[in-house]
Amino acid sequence: MKINSQTKISILIKENEKTIDAIASINPHFNKLRNPILRKVLASRVTIEDAARIGKCDIAIFFKKLEEIGFEVEINPILKPEKLEKTKPMEIINAIQQAKVTSLDVRPSLAKGNDPFKEIMGALAILQDGYALEIINTFEPTPLIKIVNAKGYVSMVKNEDGVIYTYFLKTDKKSETSIINNLVVKVSIEELEKEKANCKKEVHEVDVRDLEMPLPMVTILKELEELGAGDFLYVHHKKIPQYLLPELAERNFKTWIAEMDDENVKLLIHH
């Protein structure tokens, strides 16, 4: 099989199961691929180029390891560095240079198993005009970036010695209305149960209330990937999964949400 920088890790694994050991040997970070649940959810979203960036290693190392187990690398598969770099928003660069930055370190919250989403959104709500919010974390918060960008913010990510700094700054430019608005409906529990009762296909049920992060999101996505055509997924959750909603909308799932109380939320998800 011929591969290049944009080949998905899931395709490699499907073609050759030795891929898992080959990639794991590059960096301990990739041992996560040995977890069947994480592998099923994450591998389908990550390309060889993405994996090299996440593992902070030369993409050529990936190609060498994959060639050793039988893959054929396409000629000149690596883009020039300048083409791989994302344009850095000047608004954020200027704010940093002028020391107009409010910093929020969410690592302590995550270490305790808490979701810092509300804390981050609260910090954005009181952010002064012209200031950038700096989120300090150990990984790139891709779902959060999607949500905040949809609200009219520009963003920038910087990696320094394994610490990830994500910056957000409000601009005058309005982003297009997120498709989330059309695919997520907040209803009463009575309305949700009525919608569930009217389901013409099978309704699968999953309870993620006792799972630690990020297993609730991982479990729900795994269930959805195995869902039959036209079937529904009924989810018992402790909170509205803010990080999950953009992912569901991107996949064109419609989600009904009913908040019972602070620790009990029901979701009905349908493609």
Secondary structure, 3 states (H helix, E strand, C coil): CEECCCCEHHHHHHHCCHHHHHHHCCCHHHHHHHCHHHHHHHCCCCEHHHHHHHCCCCHHHHHHHHHHCCCEECCCCCCCHHHHCCCCCHHHHHHHHCCCEEEEECHHHHHCCCCCHHHHHHHHHCCCCCCEEEEEECCCCHHHHHHHHCCCEEEEEEEECCEEEEEEEECCCCCCCCCHHHHEEECCHHHHHHHHHCCCCCEEEEECCCCCCCHHHHHHHHHHHCCCCCCEEEEEECCCCCCHHHHHHHCCCEEEEEEEECCEEEEEEEC
